[in-house]
Amino acid sequence: MKKLIFILLAFMHLFGASGSPAATLLVRCDDIGMCHAVNEAAKELADTGIPLNYSIMFVCPWYQEAVDLLKDYDNICFG
């Protein structure tokens, strides 16, 4: 039993909290600009401050509203 605990502690030291960076979550949202409701949901999500990646559909009638609503956020990448 002592050997097992020693082995577990050794692995925890080698692979555990060794100062590795925390994982980052990037959320991707497609089809922004499709309709007003999607734009409002995208703005509500942007207000959370988490990193986001949006794709805007420029052939849809609400794309300009999406651009106007979201252009000032620093946590959004458009594509």
C-alpha positions as CSV (number, residue, x, y, z in Angstrom):
1,M,0.0,0.0,0.0
2,K,2.8,2.4,0.8
3,K,4.4,1.7,-2.6
4,L,1.2,2.5,-4.3
5,I,0.8,5.8,-2.5
6,F,4.5,6.6,-3.3
7,I,3.9,5.9,-7.0
8,L,0.7,8.0,-7.0
9,L,2.5,10.9,-5.3
10,A,5.4,10.7,-7.8
11,F,3.0,10.8,-10.7
12,M,1.1,13.7,-9.2
13,H,4.4,15.6,-8.8
14,L,5.4,14.9,-12.4
15,F,2.1,15.3,-14.2
16,G,0.0,17.2,-11.7
17,A,0.1,20.8,-10.7
18,S,3.4,21.5,-12.4
19,G,2.6,25.1,-13.3
20,S,1.0,24.2,-16.7
21,P,-1.3,26.9,-18.0
22,A,-5.0,26.6,-17.5
23,A,-7.1,25.6,-20.5
24,T,-8.9,28.4,-22.4
25,L,-12.3,28.0,-23.8
26,L,-13.1,29.8,-27.1
27,V,-16.8,29.8,-28.1
28,R,-17.6,30.0,-31.8
29,C,-21.0,31.3,-32.9
30,D,-22.1,31.0,-36.5
31,D,-24.7,32.9,-38.6
32,I,-24.8,36.2,-36.7
33,G,-26.9,38.6,-38.7
34,M,-29.4,36.0,-39.7
35,C,-32.2,37.7,-37.6
36,H,-32.7,40.2,-34.8
37,A,-33.1,37.5,-32.2
38,V,-29.7,35.9,-33.1
39,N,-28.1,39.4,-32.9
40,E,-29.5,40.0,-29.4
41,A,-28.4,36.6,-28.2
42,A,-24.9,37.3,-29.6
43,K,-24.8,40.6,-27.7
44,E,-26.0,39.0,-24.5
45,L,-23.2,36.4,-24.8
46,A,-20.6,39.1,-25.6
47,D,-21.6,40.9,-22.4
48,T,-20.2,37.9,-20.4
49,G,-16.7,38.8,-21.4
50,I,-15.5,35.3,-22.4
51,P,-13.5,35.1,-25.6
52,L,-15.8,34.6,-28.6
53,N,-15.4,34.0,-32.3
54,Y,-18.4,35.0,-34.5
55,S,-19.1,34.5,-38.1
56,I,-21.4,37.1,-39.7
57,M,-23.7,36.3,-42.6
58,F,-23.3,39.3,-44.8
59,V,-26.0,38.1,-47.2
60,C,-28.7,38.3,-44.6
61,P,-30.8,41.4,-43.9
62,W,-29.7,41.9,-40.2
63,Y,-25.9,41.8,-40.7
64,Q,-25.6,45.6,-40.3
65,E,-27.3,45.5,-37.0
66,A,-24.9,42.7,-35.9
67,V,-21.9,44.8,-36.9
68,D,-23.2,47.8,-35.1
69,L,-24.1,45.9,-31.9
70,L,-20.8,44.0,-31.6
71,K,-18.1,46.2,-33.1
72,D,-16.9,47.7,-29.8
73,Y,-16.3,44.5,-27.9
74,D,-12.7,43.5,-27.3
75,N,-13.4,39.9,-26.5
76,I,-14.9,39.1,-30.0
77,C,-13.1,38.0,-33.1
78,F,-15.1,38.1,-36.3
79,G,-14.7,35.9,-39.3
